[in-house]
Every structure is written in structure tokens, then in C-alpha cells.
Amino acid sequence: MTLPDLITAFVALFVVIDPIGLAPLFIALTAGNSAAARRSIAVRACLVAFALLTIFGLAGEGVLDFLGISLPAFRIAGGILLLLTALDMLFERRSQRRQDQADTAPPEDDPSVFPLAMPLLSGPGAMATMILLTGQAEDAMGIAMIHGVMAAVLIVAFILFLMAGVLERLLGPVGINVVTRILGMLLAALAIQFMIDGLHDLSLF
């Protein structure tokens, strides 16, 4: 895979996973925990998310073949799903839904697996994106590089989790809102590109 392909993969996964948007939720979910406990929760959440996304990146296309779903069809469906996610980000519906998901976790439970790892870090959009990106890889090296990019995004998420409090103070509500809107626009463009690629693979134009 070329460097532009890897940059596109990083942007797609970064926008879908949205580590910046998750930082305030991490603060809320780990309120009252010590710095060591927060670090432990962040490590577990990122490792579980990595395992889930790796499974979908490696076996996702096989599952599609078993179900009789072509990759172009999945690209179109994935593009539509990502476009809906982008619209949620642009119109500020995504944050409220994620907050609702976070609120479903009892405060006394460890939030590292639910809701942090799933569905916040490795939700349907991230899983679909992994299948789409690995489906575009030409060989095993390309697939490995996509997983490396995914790991890099999760490392960024881990770092932001550790500095979530500082980040929230630096950006403030307005800054986080602006960043979310910009990421939403980028995701919308990537979603349209996925749909165009799917239609092209089906030789519809």
C-alpha cells in the first residue's frame, strides 16, 4: 500500500473512532478513580478494542463470503453507514447517543469493556471500516499495514484518555464542537468515496 492509502486509512479510522470526542466521556466514566486506575481502564479498553477490530479486519470478508454478500455491496452499505455517522457528528447527535450509551453502564462496574471498548471504541462503524479497508488491501502486507494503522489510532486514543482532563480544559466545549464538525465533514467525504468505489466495482458507471 502507498503512503496516501495509509494516510486515508488513518483518517477514516480516526474519524470513525473519534478519540477526541471520546475523551470527555472517558472522564465521566472514570470519575472518582485514581490516576493508576484510569490508566488501567484505558489499557484494557484499547486492548479489547484492538482484539475486536483485528477479528473483523481478518475474518470480516470471510463472513461476508459465507453470507453471500459481495465486497462492493458491503462498500456501498458501509459508505451509507459512515455517512449517517458523519451527519450525526455534523448535527451533534452523535455525542448525545454516545453519552446515552455511557450512561447505561452502572457506575460501580468497570467501564473498560462496556461501554468503552464496545461500542464506543470498536462500534459498528469502526468494524465496517476495518472490513472495507482490509478488503482494499492487495496482499497480506497491506492487511498487516491496515492493522498497524488501526493500532496507531488506538494508541492515540489511549494517549488522549490519559490526558483527557488537560485536553478538555485546552479545547473547551467550543473547541471540541469545532473539531467534531471538521471530522464530520472529512468522514462524509470518505463515505461518499466508499460508495463511489463500490458502484465502480459493480461496473454501474
VMD Tcl script that draws the C-alpha trace (Angstrom):
set ca {
  {0.00 0.00 0.00}
  {1.16 3.53 -0.74}
  {1.61 6.26 1.86}
  {-1.53 8.14 0.68}
  {-3.53 4.90 1.13}
  {-2.25 4.56 4.71}
  {-3.00 8.22 5.46}
  {-6.53 7.75 4.13}
  {-6.95 4.63 6.28}
  {-5.69 6.50 9.35}
  {-8.04 9.43 8.74}
  {-11.01 7.12 8.17}
  {-10.41 5.14 11.38}
  {-9.53 8.24 13.40}
  {-12.72 9.98 12.35}
  {-14.92 6.92 12.96}
  {-13.39 6.04 16.34}
  {-13.16 9.74 17.24}
  {-10.66 9.64 20.16}
  {-11.08 13.38 20.75}
  {-14.83 13.04 21.17}
  {-14.38 10.07 23.49}
  {-12.01 11.87 25.86}
  {-14.77 13.74 27.76}
  {-16.78 10.52 28.06}
  {-13.73 8.75 29.45}
  {-13.53 11.41 32.14}
  {-17.19 10.91 33.03}
  {-16.94 7.11 33.07}
  {-13.85 7.11 35.28}
  {-14.88 9.90 37.65}
  {-13.57 9.25 41.16}
  {-10.88 6.80 40.02}
  {-7.21 7.34 40.78}
  {-4.72 8.09 38.00}
  {-3.47 4.49 38.18}
  {-6.99 3.09 37.93}
  {-7.77 5.34 34.96}
  {-4.59 4.18 33.24}
  {-5.53 0.53 33.82}
  {-9.04 1.08 32.44}
  {-7.62 2.85 29.37}
  {-5.18 -0.01 28.69}
  {-7.90 -2.69 28.95}
  {-10.34 -0.74 26.79}
  {-7.82 -0.20 24.00}
  {-6.58 -3.82 24.06}
  {-10.13 -5.21 23.87}
  {-10.98 -2.80 21.04}
  {-7.80 -3.85 19.20}
  {-8.77 -7.53 19.51}
  {-12.31 -6.92 18.24}
  {-11.21 -4.79 15.28}
  {-8.46 -7.29 14.41}
  {-11.03 -10.09 14.26}
  {-13.23 -8.07 11.93}
  {-10.26 -6.99 9.83}
  {-9.04 -10.57 9.35}
  {-12.28 -12.55 9.24}
  {-14.83 -9.96 8.19}
  {-14.54 -10.61 4.45}
  {-14.80 -14.37 5.05}
  {-18.03 -13.81 6.94}
  {-19.35 -11.74 4.02}
  {-18.48 -14.55 1.58}
  {-20.25 -17.07 3.81}
  {-23.36 -14.88 3.82}
  {-23.18 -14.33 0.06}
  {-22.55 -10.59 0.35}
  {-20.16 -9.11 -2.22}
  {-17.46 -6.67 -1.15}
  {-18.76 -3.91 -3.49}
  {-22.20 -4.22 -1.87}
  {-20.61 -4.01 1.56}
  {-18.58 -0.98 0.47}
  {-21.81 0.79 -0.52}
  {-23.56 -0.23 2.69}
  {-20.53 0.75 4.76}
  {-20.36 4.09 2.99}
  {-24.01 4.75 3.83}
  {-23.38 3.80 7.47}
  {-20.36 6.11 7.64}
  {-22.34 8.91 6.00}
  {-25.05 8.59 8.67}
  {-22.32 8.74 11.33}
  {-20.90 11.86 9.67}
  {-24.33 13.51 9.65}
  {-24.69 12.71 13.35}
  {-21.35 14.40 14.00}
  {-22.23 17.45 11.91}
  {-25.58 17.92 13.63}
  {-24.31 16.99 17.12}
  {-26.47 13.87 17.52}
  {-23.51 11.52 17.95}
  {-22.33 12.95 21.26}
  {-25.77 12.58 22.80}
  {-26.09 8.96 21.65}
  {-22.64 8.12 22.97}
  {-23.49 9.78 26.27}
  {-26.65 7.66 26.43}
  {-24.55 4.53 25.80}
  {-22.13 5.59 28.51}
  {-24.99 6.20 30.95}
  {-26.16 2.60 30.57}
  {-23.04 1.34 32.37}
  {-23.57 1.08 36.15}
  {-21.12 3.46 37.85}
  {-19.73 0.75 40.13}
  {-18.78 -1.52 37.19}
  {-15.51 -1.46 35.27}
  {-16.31 0.51 32.08}
  {-13.25 -0.72 30.15}
  {-15.08 -3.41 28.14}
  {-18.56 -1.87 28.09}
  {-19.11 0.81 27.01}
  {-15.53 1.99 26.31}
  {-14.14 -0.88 24.21}
  {-17.52 -1.64 22.70}
  {-19.48 0.16 21.37}
  {-17.52 3.40 21.82}
  {-14.05 2.43 20.51}
  {-14.99 -0.54 18.32}
  {-18.54 0.17 17.28}
  {-20.30 -0.89 14.06}
  {-18.75 1.98 12.11}
  {-15.20 1.03 13.09}
  {-15.85 -2.66 12.37}
  {-17.31 -1.84 8.95}
  {-14.37 0.46 8.20}
  {-11.87 -2.29 9.04}
  {-13.61 -4.71 6.67}
  {-13.68 -2.08 3.92}
  {-10.03 -1.10 4.35}
  {-8.68 -4.66 4.52}
  {-10.85 -5.53 1.52}
  {-8.98 -2.88 -0.47}
  {-5.57 -4.26 0.56}
  {-3.81 -6.15 -2.23}
  {-1.82 -8.63 -0.13}
  {-1.03 -9.84 3.38}
  {1.44 -6.99 3.88}
  {-1.27 -4.48 3.06}
  {-3.64 -6.09 5.55}
  {-0.91 -6.02 8.20}
  {-0.29 -2.33 7.49}
  {-4.01 -1.56 7.88}
  {-3.94 -3.26 11.29}
  {-0.85 -1.24 12.15}
  {-2.74 1.94 11.27}
  {-5.66 0.79 13.43}
  {-3.26 0.15 16.31}
  {-1.82 3.66 15.84}
  {-5.30 5.18 16.12}
  {-5.96 3.23 19.32}
  {-2.60 4.38 20.70}
  {-3.69 7.96 20.01}
  {-6.96 7.21 21.81}
  {-5.02 5.78 24.76}
  {-2.82 8.88 24.98}
  {-5.86 11.16 24.81}
  {-7.54 9.11 27.53}
  {-4.52 9.68 29.77}
  {-4.57 13.43 29.09}
  {-8.34 13.77 28.75}
  {-8.64 16.28 31.57}
  {-5.94 18.55 30.12}
  {-7.40 18.24 26.59}
  {-10.88 19.17 27.77}
  {-9.56 22.29 29.50}
  {-7.46 23.30 26.48}
  {-10.15 22.89 23.82}
  {-13.18 23.75 25.88}
  {-16.74 22.99 24.71}
  {-16.41 25.27 21.67}
  {-13.11 23.74 20.56}
  {-14.41 20.18 20.88}
  {-17.51 21.21 18.93}
  {-15.43 22.70 16.09}
  {-13.13 19.66 15.89}
  {-16.15 17.32 15.79}
  {-17.69 19.28 12.89}
  {-14.44 19.23 10.89}
  {-14.04 15.48 11.43}
  {-17.67 15.01 10.39}
  {-17.03 16.75 7.06}
  {-13.97 14.58 6.40}
  {-15.92 11.43 7.23}
  {-18.77 12.44 4.91}
  {-16.31 12.81 2.02}
  {-14.71 9.43 2.79}
  {-18.16 7.81 2.99}
  {-19.09 9.12 -0.45}
  {-15.78 7.80 -1.80}
  {-16.54 4.33 -0.39}
  {-19.92 4.36 -2.17}
  {-18.37 5.54 -5.44}
  {-15.76 2.75 -5.23}
  {-18.49 0.18 -4.60}
  {-20.55 1.37 -7.56}
  {-17.43 1.36 -9.73}
  {-16.61 -2.23 -8.70}
  {-20.14 -3.24 -9.71}
  {-19.48 -1.61 -13.14}
  {-22.50 0.62 -12.77}
  {-20.55 3.51 -14.26}
}
mol new
graphics top color blue
foreach p $ca { graphics top sphere $p radius 0.5 }
foreach p [lrange $ca 0 end-1] q [lrange $ca 1 end] { graphics top cylinder $p $q radius 0.2 }
display resetview
